[in-house]
Amino acid sequence: MLGTGIGHNGWLAVVWCVGLAALGYLWSKSLFDRDPK
């Protein structure tokens, strides 16, 4: 694994991180903005 190129896996990791962060943000925002019961 060391000494080899990462190819497209670096971009794939960045896309996964950004996607999961966006989903977490939207989910927490929806939970925070809902009306208390």
N, C-alpha and C positions, 0 to 999 in steps of 0.2 A: 504494500500500500504506500509506503514511503518512496519518494522519488518518481512517482508517476503523475501524470497530469490529471486534473480533476474533471476535465471535459465539461459537460453541461451540468454535472452534479452540483457545482457551486451555485449556479443560477437556480437550480431546482430547490436547493436548501433555502435560498433567499426567498423564493416565491412561497414555499411552505411557511416560513416564519412570518412573512407579511400577511399571508392569508389567515393563519391561525390568530395572529394578533388582531386583525380586523374583525374576525368572528367573535373573539373574546370581548373586544370593545363594544360591538353592537349588542351582544348578549347582555353584558353588564349594564349598558345604557338602557336597554329595554326593561331590565329588572328594576333599575333605579327610578325610572320615569313612571312606572305603573302606579295606579292609585292605591293607597293603603286601604285595607279592608277592615 
